[in-house]
């Protein structure tokens, strides 16, 4: 699902079944103190909701799309395996 509202913030993408948020961030997310702090708060909120956040840079998506997709698929499989093992739907 693209651009998902979790009740606290908008995230770029959401895979509900895997409780996974995916964010694609510009350079300010690594350089601007306020943005870094905001991202930490957002990730904390996500974890409280039992969601994990994967973050990728615009450059990674642009130049390494296959690797980004593979990492997302891998994380979805890991989380689905974890939920199956725990008996969580």
Biopython code that builds the backbone (N, CA, C, O; Angstrom):
import numpy as np
from Bio.PDB.StructureBuilder import StructureBuilder

atoms = [
    (1, "UNK", "N", (0.850, -1.155, 0.000)),
    (1, "UNK", "CA", (0.000, 0.000, 0.000)),
    (1, "UNK", "C", (0.909, 1.235, 0.000)),
    (1, "UNK", "O", (1.821, 1.339, 0.820)),
    (2, "UNK", "N", (0.659, 2.148, -0.904)),
    (2, "UNK", "CA", (1.456, 3.367, -0.973)),
    (2, "UNK", "C", (0.848, 4.442, -0.090)),
    (2, "UNK", "O", (-0.371, 4.531, 0.054)),
    (3, "UNK", "N", (1.699, 5.242, 0.490)),
    (3, "UNK", "CA", (1.362, 6.314, 1.433)),
    (3, "UNK", "C", (0.236, 5.903, 2.376)),
    (3, "UNK", "O", (-0.951, 6.023, 2.074)),
    (4, "UNK", "N", (0.654, 5.432, 3.488)),
    (4, "UNK", "CA", (-0.246, 4.882, 4.506)),
    (4, "UNK", "C", (-0.222, 5.779, 5.740)),
    (4, "UNK", "O", (0.847, 6.205, 6.176)),
    (5, "UNK", "N", (-1.383, 6.066, 6.299)),
    (5, "UNK", "CA", (-1.509, 6.837, 7.534)),
    (5, "UNK", "C", (-1.682, 5.847, 8.674)),
    (5, "UNK", "O", (-2.642, 5.076, 8.686)),
    (6, "UNK", "N", (-0.755, 5.862, 9.641)),
    (6, "UNK", "CA", (-0.808, 4.898, 10.741)),
    (6, "UNK", "C", (-1.472, 5.462, 11.991)),
    (6, "UNK", "O", (-1.416, 4.850, 13.058)),
    (7, "UNK", "N", (-2.098, 6.627, 11.861)),
    (7, "UNK", "CA", (-2.720, 7.261, 13.012)),
    (7, "UNK", "C", (-1.810, 8.278, 13.673)),
    (7, "UNK", "O", (-2.250, 9.046, 14.529)),
    (8, "UNK", "N", (-0.559, 8.288, 13.287)),
    (8, "UNK", "CA", (0.430, 9.218, 13.848)),
    (8, "UNK", "C", (1.171, 9.953, 12.743)),
    (8, "UNK", "O", (1.502, 11.130, 12.891)),
    (9, "UNK", "N", (1.429, 9.277, 11.654)),
    (9, "UNK", "CA", (2.235, 9.854, 10.584)),
    (9, "UNK", "C", (1.947, 9.144, 9.265)),
    (9, "UNK", "O", (1.372, 8.056, 9.234)),
    (10, "UNK", "N", (2.360, 9.784, 8.186)),
    (10, "UNK", "CA", (2.297, 9.147, 6.869)),
    (10, "UNK", "C", (3.596, 8.383, 6.653)),
    (10, "UNK", "O", (4.676, 8.867, 6.991)),
    (11, "UNK", "N", (3.482, 7.194, 6.091)),
    (11, "UNK", "CA", (4.666, 6.440, 5.680)),
    (11, "UNK", "C", (4.557, 6.231, 4.171)),
    (11, "UNK", "O", (3.461, 6.223, 3.612)),
    (12, "UNK", "N", (5.718, 6.062, 3.516)),
    (12, "UNK", "CA", (5.723, 5.946, 2.059)),
    (12, "UNK", "C", (5.016, 4.683, 1.586)),
    (12, "UNK", "O", (4.208, 4.726, 0.658)),
    (13, "UNK", "N", (5.321, 3.566, 2.222)),
    (13, "UNK", "CA", (4.701, 2.292, 1.844)),
    (13, "UNK", "C", (4.458, 1.457, 3.092)),
    (13, "UNK", "O", (5.159, 1.590, 4.095)),
    (14, "UNK", "N", (3.463, 0.605, 3.013)),
    (14, "UNK", "CA", (3.123, -0.262, 4.132)),
    (14, "UNK", "C", (2.773, -1.651, 3.610)),
    (14, "UNK", "O", (2.010, -1.804, 2.656)),
    (15, "UNK", "N", (3.354, -2.663, 4.265)),
    (15, "UNK", "CA", (2.967, -4.048, 3.994)),
    (15, "UNK", "C", (2.319, -4.529, 5.294)),
    (15, "UNK", "O", (2.997, -5.012, 6.201)),
    (16, "UNK", "N", (1.004, -4.388, 5.366)),
    (16, "UNK", "CA", (0.289, -4.682, 6.619)),
    (16, "UNK", "C", (0.505, -6.106, 7.107)),
    (16, "UNK", "O", (0.719, -6.334, 8.297)),
    (17, "UNK", "N", (0.448, -7.066, 6.186)),
    (17, "UNK", "CA", (0.560, -8.468, 6.583)),
    (17, "UNK", "C", (1.893, -8.765, 7.278)),
    (17, "UNK", "O", (1.975, -9.658, 8.121)),
    (18, "UNK", "N", (2.923, -8.018, 6.921)),
    (18, "UNK", "CA", (4.242, -8.223, 7.535)),
    (18, "UNK", "C", (4.534, -7.167, 8.595)),
    (18, "UNK", "O", (5.621, -7.153, 9.173)),
    (19, "UNK", "N", (3.559, -6.270, 8.857)),
    (19, "UNK", "CA", (3.744, -5.183, 9.819)),
    (19, "UNK", "C", (5.059, -4.445, 9.522)),
    (19, "UNK", "O", (5.932, -4.301, 10.378)),
    (20, "UNK", "N", (5.154, -3.986, 8.264)),
    (20, "UNK", "CA", (6.381, -3.382, 7.780)),
    (20, "UNK", "C", (6.079, -2.047, 7.096)),
    (20, "UNK", "O", (5.226, -1.963, 6.213)),
    (21, "UNK", "N", (6.791, -1.019, 7.519)),
    (21, "UNK", "CA", (6.756, 0.274, 6.850)),
    (21, "UNK", "C", (8.029, 0.400, 6.030)),
    (21, "UNK", "O", (9.093, -0.062, 6.442)),
    (22, "UNK", "N", (7.916, 1.028, 4.868)),
    (22, "UNK", "CA", (9.060, 1.265, 4.004)),
    (22, "UNK", "C", (9.101, 2.761, 3.718)),
    (22, "UNK", "O", (8.132, 3.343, 3.231)),
    (23, "UNK", "N", (10.227, 3.363, 4.027)),
    (23, "UNK", "CA", (10.415, 4.798, 3.814)),
    (23, "UNK", "C", (11.535, 5.015, 2.808)),
    (23, "UNK", "O", (12.573, 4.356, 2.868)),
    (24, "UNK", "N", (11.317, 5.940, 1.885)),
    (24, "UNK", "CA", (12.342, 6.348, 0.933)),
    (24, "UNK", "C", (12.683, 7.793, 1.286)),
    (24, "UNK", "O", (11.850, 8.692, 1.171)),
    (25, "UNK", "N", (13.917, 7.992, 1.714)),
    (25, "UNK", "CA", (14.329, 9.265, 2.301)),
    (25, "UNK", "C", (15.309, 10.029, 1.429)),
    (25, "UNK", "O", (16.170, 9.446, 0.771)),
    (26, "UNK", "N", (15.160, 11.336, 1.438)),
    (26, "UNK", "CA", (16.111, 12.223, 0.776)),
    (26, "UNK", "C", (17.321, 12.466, 1.668)),
    (26, "UNK", "O", (17.379, 11.960, 2.789)),
    (27, "UNK", "N", (18.282, 13.235, 1.178)),
    (27, "UNK", "CA", (19.543, 13.444, 1.905)),
    (27, "UNK", "C", (19.368, 14.142, 3.259)),
    (27, "UNK", "O", (20.204, 13.971, 4.146)),
    (28, "UNK", "N", (18.307, 14.918, 3.431)),
    (28, "UNK", "CA", (18.107, 15.627, 4.693)),
    (28, "UNK", "C", (17.901, 14.663, 5.863)),
    (28, "UNK", "O", (18.106, 15.041, 7.016)),
    (29, "UNK", "N", (17.507, 13.444, 5.582)),
    (29, "UNK", "CA", (17.274, 12.459, 6.640)),
    (29, "UNK", "C", (18.567, 11.981, 7.273)),
    (29, "UNK", "O", (18.538, 11.388, 8.351)),
    (30, "UNK", "N", (19.698, 12.224, 6.632)),
    (30, "UNK", "CA", (20.998, 11.829, 7.181)),
    (30, "UNK", "C", (21.802, 13.025, 7.670)),
    (30, "UNK", "O", (22.774, 12.851, 8.405)),
    (31, "UNK", "N", (21.411, 14.248, 7.270)),
    (31, "UNK", "CA", (22.233, 15.430, 7.548)),
    (31, "UNK", "C", (21.605, 16.414, 8.513)),
    (31, "UNK", "O", (22.323, 17.128, 9.213)),
    (32, "UNK", "N", (20.301, 16.471, 8.568)),
    (32, "UNK", "CA", (19.601, 17.473, 9.361)),
    (32, "UNK", "C", (19.231, 16.894, 10.729)),
    (32, "UNK", "O", (18.497, 15.910, 10.814)),
    (33, "UNK", "N", (19.741, 17.507, 11.792)),
    (33, "UNK", "CA", (19.506, 17.001, 13.146)),
    (33, "UNK", "C", (18.010, 16.869, 13.449)),
    (33, "UNK", "O", (17.579, 15.858, 14.002)),
    (34, "UNK", "N", (17.224, 17.879, 13.091)),
    (34, "UNK", "CA", (15.786, 17.813, 13.379)),
    (34, "UNK", "C", (15.115, 16.666, 12.642)),
    (34, "UNK", "O", (14.224, 16.009, 13.181)),
    (35, "UNK", "N", (15.544, 16.428, 11.408)),
    (35, "UNK", "CA", (14.965, 15.327, 10.630)),
    (35, "UNK", "C", (15.370, 13.974, 11.208)),
    (35, "UNK", "O", (14.557, 13.053, 11.286)),
    (36, "UNK", "N", (16.640, 13.864, 11.615)),
    (36, "UNK", "CA", (17.110, 12.619, 12.232)),
    (36, "UNK", "C", (16.310, 12.325, 13.488)),
    (36, "UNK", "O", (15.875, 11.194, 13.705)),
    (37, "UNK", "N", (16.117, 13.343, 14.316)),
    (37, "UNK", "CA", (15.351, 13.183, 15.550)),
    (37, "UNK", "C", (13.896, 12.809, 15.244)),
    (37, "UNK", "O", (13.316, 11.953, 15.912)),
    (38, "UNK", "N", (13.325, 13.446, 14.247)),
    (38, "UNK", "CA", (11.950, 13.133, 13.858)),
    (38, "UNK", "C", (11.832, 11.683, 13.389)),
    (38, "UNK", "O", (10.871, 10.995, 13.734)),
    (39, "UNK", "N", (12.802, 11.219, 12.608)),
    (39, "UNK", "CA", (12.783, 9.828, 12.139)),
    (39, "UNK", "C", (12.889, 8.850, 13.309)),
    (39, "UNK", "O", (12.222, 7.816, 13.319)),
    (40, "UNK", "N", (13.726, 9.177, 14.290)),
    (40, "UNK", "CA", (13.843, 8.316, 15.475)),
    (40, "UNK", "C", (12.515, 8.237, 16.223)),
    (40, "UNK", "O", (12.106, 7.160, 16.658)),
    (41, "UNK", "N", (11.848, 9.371, 16.370)),
    (41, "UNK", "CA", (10.541, 9.387, 17.033)),
    (41, "UNK", "C", (9.516, 8.587, 16.232)),
    (41, "UNK", "O", (8.717, 7.846, 16.804)),
    (42, "UNK", "N", (9.542, 8.737, 14.925)),
    (42, "UNK", "CA", (8.611, 7.994, 14.068)),
    (42, "UNK", "C", (8.856, 6.495, 14.176)),
    (42, "UNK", "O", (7.912, 5.709, 14.251)),
    (43, "UNK", "N", (10.132, 6.101, 14.184)),
    (43, "UNK", "CA", (10.457, 4.674, 14.309)),
    (43, "UNK", "C", (10.026, 4.135, 15.673)),
    (43, "UNK", "O", (9.555, 3.003, 15.774)),
    (44, "UNK", "N", (10.184, 4.937, 16.709)),
    (44, "UNK", "CA", (9.743, 4.538, 18.047)),
    (44, "UNK", "C", (8.230, 4.306, 18.044)),
    (44, "UNK", "O", (7.752, 3.293, 18.556)),
    (45, "UNK", "N", (7.486, 5.239, 17.469)),
    (45, "UNK", "CA", (6.029, 5.099, 17.380)),
    (45, "UNK", "C", (5.658, 3.823, 16.615)),
    (45, "UNK", "O", (4.752, 3.092, 17.015)),
    (46, "UNK", "N", (6.365, 3.567, 15.519)),
    (46, "UNK", "CA", (6.091, 2.371, 14.717)),
    (46, "UNK", "C", (6.326, 1.107, 15.536)),
    (46, "UNK", "O", (5.511, 0.185, 15.506)),
    (47, "UNK", "N", (7.432, 1.063, 16.262)),
    (47, "UNK", "CA", (7.730, -0.119, 17.083)),
    (47, "UNK", "C", (6.670, -0.322, 18.158)),
    (47, "UNK", "O", (6.323, -1.459, 18.479)),
    (48, "UNK", "N", (6.157, 0.760, 18.714)),
    (48, "UNK", "CA", (5.077, 0.634, 19.703)),
    (48, "UNK", "C", (3.840, -0.010, 19.081)),
    (48, "UNK", "O", (3.078, -0.688, 19.770)),
    (49, "UNK", "N", (3.644, 0.198, 17.805)),
    (49, "UNK", "CA", (2.522, -0.391, 17.077)),
    (49, "UNK", "C", (2.871, -1.765, 16.497)),
    (49, "UNK", "O", (2.094, -2.359, 15.749)),
    (50, "UNK", "N", (4.073, -2.257, 16.868)),
    (50, "UNK", "CA", (4.581, -3.558, 16.414)),
    (50, "UNK", "C", (4.873, -3.590, 14.916)),
    (50, "UNK", "O", (4.746, -4.628, 14.267)),
    (51, "UNK", "N", (5.268, -2.429, 14.379)),
    (51, "UNK", "CA", (5.706, -2.331, 12.992)),
    (51, "UNK", "C", (7.201, -2.070, 12.969)),
    (51, "UNK", "O", (7.743, -1.408, 13.854)),
    (52, "UNK", "N", (7.855, -2.591, 11.955)),
    (52, "UNK", "CA", (9.265, -2.311, 11.728)),
    (52, "UNK", "C", (9.363, -1.385, 10.515)),
    (52, "UNK", "O", (8.557, -1.473, 9.589)),
    (53, "UNK", "N", (10.353, -0.503, 10.532)),
    (53, "UNK", "CA", (10.545, 0.420, 9.420)),
    (53, "UNK", "C", (11.854, 0.120, 8.707)),
    (53, "UNK", "O", (12.915, 0.071, 9.330)),
    (54, "UNK", "N", (11.772, -0.078, 7.405)),
    (54, "UNK", "CA", (12.963, -0.175, 6.561)),
    (54, "UNK", "C", (13.127, 1.181, 5.890)),
    (54, "UNK", "O", (12.173, 1.738, 5.348)),
    (55, "UNK", "N", (14.345, 1.704, 5.930)),
    (55, "UNK", "CA", (14.609, 2.995, 5.295)),
    (55, "UNK", "C", (15.627, 2.824, 4.182)),
    (55, "UNK", "O", (16.645, 2.150, 4.334)),
    (56, "UNK", "N", (15.319, 3.456, 3.058)),
    (56, "UNK", "CA", (16.217, 3.474, 1.913)),
    (56, "UNK", "C", (16.366, 4.922, 1.464)),
    (56, "UNK", "O", (15.458, 5.736, 1.627)),
    (57, "UNK", "N", (17.512, 5.223, 0.902)),
    (57, "UNK", "CA", (17.711, 6.562, 0.360)),
    (57, "UNK", "C", (17.147, 6.632, -1.052)),
    (57, "UNK", "O", (16.966, 5.612, -1.716)),
    (58, "UNK", "N", (16.874, 7.851, -1.497)),
    (58, "UNK", "CA", (16.443, 8.046, -2.884)),
    (58, "UNK", "C", (17.468, 7.444, -3.841)),
    (58, "UNK", "O", (17.106, 6.828, -4.845)),
    (59, "UNK", "N", (18.750, 7.627, -3.522)),
    (59, "UNK", "CA", (19.821, 7.138, -4.385)),
    (59, "UNK", "C", (19.802, 5.604, -4.469)),
    (59, "UNK", "O", (20.004, 5.040, -5.544)),
    (60, "UNK", "N", (19.560, 4.935, -3.340)),
    (60, "UNK", "CA", (19.488, 3.466, -3.362)),
    (60, "UNK", "C", (18.352, 2.996, -4.262)),
    (60, "UNK", "O", (18.515, 2.061, -5.047)),
    (61, "UNK", "N", (17.211, 3.644, -4.144)),
    (61, "UNK", "CA", (16.060, 3.252, -4.962)),
    (61, "UNK", "C", (16.345, 3.525, -6.440)),
    (61, "UNK", "O", (15.985, 2.731, -7.310)),
    (62, "UNK", "N", (16.985, 4.640, -6.703)),
    (62, "UNK", "CA", (17.255, 5.008, -8.092)),
    (62, "UNK", "C", (18.308, 4.123, -8.752)),
    (62, "UNK", "O", (18.148, 3.704, -9.899)),
    (63, "UNK", "N", (19.390, 3.843, -8.017)),
    (63, "UNK", "CA", (20.522, 3.156, -8.634)),
    (63, "UNK", "C", (20.681, 1.688, -8.239)),
    (63, "UNK", "O", (21.434, 0.952, -8.878)),
    (64, "UNK", "N", (19.986, 1.264, -7.205)),
    (64, "UNK", "CA", (20.119, -0.123, -6.736)),
    (64, "UNK", "C", (18.740, -0.721, -6.461)),
    (64, "UNK", "O", (18.537, -1.390, -5.447)),
    (65, "UNK", "N", (17.822, -0.484, -7.343)),
    (65, "UNK", "CA", (16.437, -0.905, -7.126)),
    (65, "UNK", "C", (16.316, -2.399, -6.880)),
    (65, "UNK", "O", (15.571, -2.814, -5.992)),
    (66, "UNK", "N", (17.027, -3.217, -7.642)),
    (66, "UNK", "CA", (16.928, -4.664, -7.448)),
    (66, "UNK", "C", (17.341, -5.069, -6.037)),
    (66, "UNK", "O", (16.694, -5.915, -5.420)),
    (67, "UNK", "N", (18.419, -4.468, -5.521)),
    (67, "UNK", "CA", (18.868, -4.784, -4.164)),
    (67, "UNK", "C", (17.847, -4.337, -3.126)),
    (67, "UNK", "O", (17.609, -5.034, -2.140)),
    (68, "UNK", "N", (17.243, -3.170, -3.352)),
    (68, "UNK", "CA", (16.211, -2.666, -2.433)),
    (68, "UNK", "C", (15.029, -3.624, -2.408)),
    (68, "UNK", "O", (14.546, -3.990, -1.337)),
    (69, "UNK", "N", (14.568, -4.026, -3.570)),
    (69, "UNK", "CA", (13.428, -4.946, -3.657)),
    (69, "UNK", "C", (13.766, -6.268, -2.977)),
    (69, "UNK", "O", (12.939, -6.815, -2.247)),
    (70, "UNK", "N", (14.966, -6.786, -3.207)),
    (70, "UNK", "CA", (15.371, -8.053, -2.578)),
    (70, "UNK", "C", (15.397, -7.926, -1.055)),
    (70, "UNK", "O", (14.995, -8.849, -0.348)),
    (71, "UNK", "N", (15.866, -6.792, -0.554)),
    (71, "UNK", "CA", (15.886, -6.596, 0.898)),
    (71, "UNK", "C", (14.465, -6.540, 1.468)),
    (71, "UNK", "O", (14.202, -7.081, 2.542)),
    (72, "UNK", "N", (13.567, -5.895, 0.757)),
    (72, "UNK", "CA", (12.170, -5.828, 1.207)),
    (72, "UNK", "C", (11.554, -7.225, 1.205)),
    (72, "UNK", "O", (10.898, -7.615, 2.172)),
    (73, "UNK", "N", (11.758, -7.969, 0.144)),
    (73, "UNK", "CA", (11.213, -9.335, 0.055)),
    (73, "UNK", "C", (11.772, -10.197, 1.177)),
    (73, "UNK", "O", (11.031, -10.934, 1.827)),
    (74, "UNK", "N", (13.070, -10.105, 1.403)),
    (74, "UNK", "CA", (13.699, -10.880, 2.477)),
    (74, "UNK", "C", (13.078, -10.548, 3.830)),
    (74, "UNK", "O", (12.791, -11.449, 4.619)),
    (75, "UNK", "N", (12.869, -9.265, 4.102)),
    (75, "UNK", "CA", (12.292, -8.853, 5.388)),
    (75, "UNK", "C", (10.854, -9.346, 5.512)),
    (75, "UNK", "O", (10.446, -9.780, 6.589)),
    (76, "UNK", "N", (10.088, -9.287, 4.443)),
    (76, "UNK", "CA", (8.707, -9.783, 4.486)),
    (76, "UNK", "C", (8.696, -11.274, 4.806)),
    (76, "UNK", "O", (7.901, -11.720, 5.633)),
    (77, "UNK", "N", (9.568, -12.052, 4.161)),
    (77, "UNK", "CA", (9.641, -13.484, 4.440)),
    (77, "UNK", "C", (10.054, -13.743, 5.888)),
    (77, "UNK", "O", (9.489, -14.616, 6.548)),
    (78, "UNK", "N", (11.036, -12.991, 6.383)),
    (78, "UNK", "CA", (11.471, -13.162, 7.779)),
    (78, "UNK", "C", (10.331, -12.880, 8.740)),
    (78, "UNK", "O", (10.106, -13.641, 9.681)),
    (79, "UNK", "N", (9.612, -11.791, 8.508)),
    (79, "UNK", "CA", (8.536, -11.426, 9.409)),
    (79, "UNK", "C", (7.380, -12.410, 9.325)),
    (79, "UNK", "O", (6.783, -12.748, 10.347)),
    (80, "UNK", "N", (7.053, -12.877, 8.119)),
    (80, "UNK", "CA", (5.989, -13.871, 7.982)),
    (80, "UNK", "C", (6.368, -15.166, 8.687)),
    (80, "UNK", "O", (5.524, -15.797, 9.323)),
    (81, "UNK", "N", (7.634, -15.566, 8.578)),
    (81, "UNK", "CA", (8.104, -16.767, 9.275)),
    (81, "UNK", "C", (8.009, -16.563, 10.796)),
    (81, "UNK", "O", (7.593, -17.465, 11.523)),
    (82, "UNK", "N", (8.389, -15.401, 11.255)),
    (82, "UNK", "CA", (8.315, -15.092, 12.696)),
    (82, "UNK", "C", (6.879, -15.168, 13.194)),
    (82, "UNK", "O", (6.622, -15.736, 14.255)),
    (83, "UNK", "N", (5.933, -14.600, 12.436)),
    (83, "UNK", "CA", (4.540, -14.625, 12.860)),
    (83, "UNK", "C", (3.964, -16.032, 12.834)),
    (83, "UNK", "O", (3.194, -16.413, 13.716)),
    (84, "UNK", "N", (4.339, -16.801, 11.821)),
    (84, "UNK", "CA", (3.867, -18.180, 11.726)),
    (84, "UNK", "C", (4.377, -18.988, 12.909)),
    (84, "UNK", "O", (3.635, -19.770, 13.503)),
    (85, "UNK", "N", (5.640, -18.797, 13.246)),
    (85, "UNK", "CA", (6.251, -19.515, 14.356)),
    (85, "UNK", "C", (5.581, -19.156, 15.685)),
    (85, "UNK", "O", (5.405, -20.010, 16.554)),
    (86, "UNK", "N", (5.209, -17.876, 15.831)),
    (86, "UNK", "CA", (4.581, -17.420, 17.068)),
    (86, "UNK", "C", (3.077, -17.646, 17.072)),
    (86, "UNK", "O", (2.423, -17.471, 18.100)),
    (87, "UNK", "N", (2.528, -18.032, 15.928)),
    (87, "UNK", "CA", (1.083, -18.231, 15.843)),
    (87, "UNK", "C", (0.326, -16.918, 15.743)),
    (87, "UNK", "O", (-0.833, -16.827, 16.148)),
    (88, "UNK", "N", (0.990, -15.898, 15.201)),
    (88, "UNK", "CA", (0.361, -14.571, 15.045)),
    (88, "UNK", "C", (-0.150, -14.455, 13.622)),
    (88, "UNK", "O", (0.543, -14.818, 12.672)),
    (89, "UNK", "N", (-1.371, -13.947, 13.479)),
    (89, "UNK", "CA", (-1.912, -13.721, 12.132)),
    (89, "UNK", "C", (-1.705, -12.293, 11.732)),
    (89, "UNK", "O", (-2.091, -11.898, 10.632)),
]
sb = StructureBuilder()
sb.init_structure("model")
sb.init_model(0)
sb.init_chain("A")
sb.init_seg("    ")
for serial, (resi, resn, name, xyz) in enumerate(atoms, 1):
    if name == "N":
        sb.init_residue(resn, " ", resi, " ")
    sb.init_atom(name, np.array(xyz, "f"), 0.0, 1.0, " ", f" {name:<3s}", serial, name[0])
structure = sb.get_structure()
